[in-house]
Amino acid sequence: MNRIMKTLIWFRNDLRTTDHEPLKKASESGSVVGLYCFDPRMFEQTKYGFVKTDSHRAQFLIESVRELGSELVKLGSQLIVRVGKPEEIVPLIIENHQFDRLYFHGEVTSEETTVEEKVTDSISVDFQKFWGNTMYHRDDLPFDLLSIPDVFTNFRKKVEKYSSVRKPVPKPELLIGDDKIEIGEIPAIEDLGLKPIQPDDRSVLMFRGGENRAWLRLKHYLFESEKIKDYKYTRNGLLGADYSSKFSPWLAHGCISARSIHHEVEMFEERVHKNVSTYWMKFELIWRDYFRYSAIKYGDQIFKQGGIQGKKLNKKTDSETFNKWAEGRTGIPFVDANMRELNTTGYMSNRGRQNAASFLAQNLDFDWRWGAAYFESKLIDYDVCSNWGNWAYNATVGHDPRNRYFNILNQADKYDKKGEYVRRWLPELRLVPQEFVHEPDKMSVDQQALNEVEIGKDYPKPMIDLEKSYEMIRSRD
Ligand SMILES: Cc1cc2nc3c(=O)[nH]c(=O)nc-3n(C[C@H](O)[C@H](O)[C@H](O)COP(=O)(O)OP(=O)(O)OC[C@H]3O[C@@H](n4cnc5c(N)ncnc54)[C@H](O)[C@@H]3O)c2cc1C
């Protein structure tokens, strides 16, 4: 009797069963088993003095892997889980369990592609690398990968005009697994050297990892609450679960694909309502694609201080300044509130990210890579291309080299006029009236006493003179 073909699927940032081409393709011939490796390098200390992946993302990852395991079992297969380097684990599993081929989704940045190469170099069976992390498929772009336009609008207009988004690949109906393999245990967060997360009821959303949660969130944002109808006008909000979609953590872990979201948005447009807001969701997802394709074009330049511009820069790198920013002790409430939200929940709004990044890179004149690495550590939705690409953009070494910066106080006034957001994350300012909430150091000593806060003791004085920092920024170019 002929032995059936055995495929090992190496899962990475694609922790899903729907719109998963490798899984679907493997399911069409022979048996299929999944593998996820908790790579210890993901949890190591970085040269900046903090871990590469901190607790919020690690917890989300654990939940996502757990759910993927359950989904594969429901389909008739299994997920093998190991702690170790993929280039050591994958060849062992292939050899010990006589797999005939390896399928996986390819990544684009060097740490990930180096691991891929080591894995494929160390196996003697066939392998196939798939493309599955963008909305527009790489093969459908109307330009060569290395010559994507350097201006986002040109990229967007061309893909919108000359390309189309493929339909998601359906989930396999049934898989044949191999129940003789010991599947192993998902590590607890402590096993990864991290502290368990403390839920905080100030979080915009209690994020839980996994494919089912991703779909629940998608259905909620589109068909149940219909919040997507106002997305374009609410997306810069700071408080509440639904001002923006919050799809990012699930997208970053691949619990859902951008293609599936696109497909559901188009269904919503067809069946319920189509307007500029429903379009805007697709527009933002093009930004996500753009940063990924840019990472292919520019390779490791996206991680360099001078960015894709190759600028020569000489920026600050002292720990004291950095720690004030990272811990939310700058004395600028709008920045501090955002950083404390990030530290407490693993999430920060897009508006917050822009301001926090601009403050570090521009006002503090600091090496932006420290900030990008810090976001990498803390963000629940960390995505290498979106994070480093957006940071570079805000540090004016990315795709828009203009001397762009945010006026933090204007932004605070525009997006948190009454100071509700700042008071939520800086309880020491809870009694400070609207007039002073974004500049509490402007209160007299008597006003401070009245509002039960001593500036310089309960809440820091501003670490820099903001006005002077803007003069410095303006004089740079
Ligand atoms: C300094 C900085 C760092 C960032 N780091 C990350 C990161 O590590 N991971 C990440 O997913 N996003 C990152 N972003 C982009 C953006 O802030 C988040 O995608 C967004 O806040 C996530 O919330 P949401 O899902 O509710 O977004 P929504 O506004 O609902 O947007 C829907 C989706 O569109 C995509 N998107 C929206 N804005 C952007 C953008 N500017 N760039 C790329 N994709 C976008 C995301 O996938 C997002 O989930 C960063 C932005 C900045 C300024």
The ligand as a Gaussian input file, in Angstrom:
#p B3LYP/6-31G(d) Opt

LIG

0 1
 C        5.063000      54.974000      15.764000
 C        4.010000      54.020000      15.266000
 C        4.174000      52.640000      15.442000
 C        3.219000      51.742000      14.960000
 N        3.411000      50.402000      15.154000
 C        2.504000      49.511000      14.659000
 C        2.694000      48.117000      14.822000
 O        3.693000      47.647000      15.371000
 N        1.708000      47.285000      14.366000
 C        0.593000      47.755000      13.714000
 O       -0.262000      46.969000      13.304000
 N        0.430000      49.066000      13.513000
 C        1.327000      49.963000      13.967000
 N        1.117000      51.314000      13.788000
 C       -0.006000      51.753000      12.954000
 C       -1.311000      52.081000      13.701000
 O       -1.065000      52.937000      14.766000
 C       -2.019000      50.827000      14.216000
 O       -2.149000      49.886000      13.171000
 C       -3.410000      51.136000      14.743000
 O       -3.344000      52.112000      15.737000
 C       -4.034000      49.881000      15.282000
 O       -5.312000      50.122000      15.794000
 P       -6.597000      49.691000      14.981000
 O       -6.494000      48.278000      14.551000
 O       -7.776000      50.073000      15.788000
 O       -6.476000      50.609000      13.693000
 P       -7.558000      51.067000      12.618000
 O       -7.510000      52.538000      12.535000
 O       -8.865000      50.447000      12.870000
 O       -6.955000      50.524000      11.256000
 C       -7.300000      49.243000      10.693000
 C       -6.032000      48.522000      10.355000
 O       -5.314000      49.238000       9.345000
 C       -3.911000      49.113000       9.552000
 N       -3.325000      50.428000       9.809000
 C       -3.948000      51.530000      10.281000
 N       -3.076000      52.562000      10.342000
 C       -1.890000      52.083000       9.917000
 C       -0.602000      52.654000       9.758000
 N       -0.336000      53.937000      10.033000
 N        0.391000      51.855000       9.330000
 C        0.186000      50.556000       9.026000
 N       -1.026000      49.965000       9.154000
 C       -2.030000      50.725000       9.588000
 C       -3.744000      48.226000      10.779000
 O       -3.563000      46.908000      10.358000
 C       -5.065000      48.394000      11.505000
 O       -5.391000      47.302000      12.329000
 C        2.068000      52.231000      14.271000
 C        1.908000      53.608000      14.110000
 C        2.857000      54.491000      14.600000
 C        2.648000      55.967000      14.397000

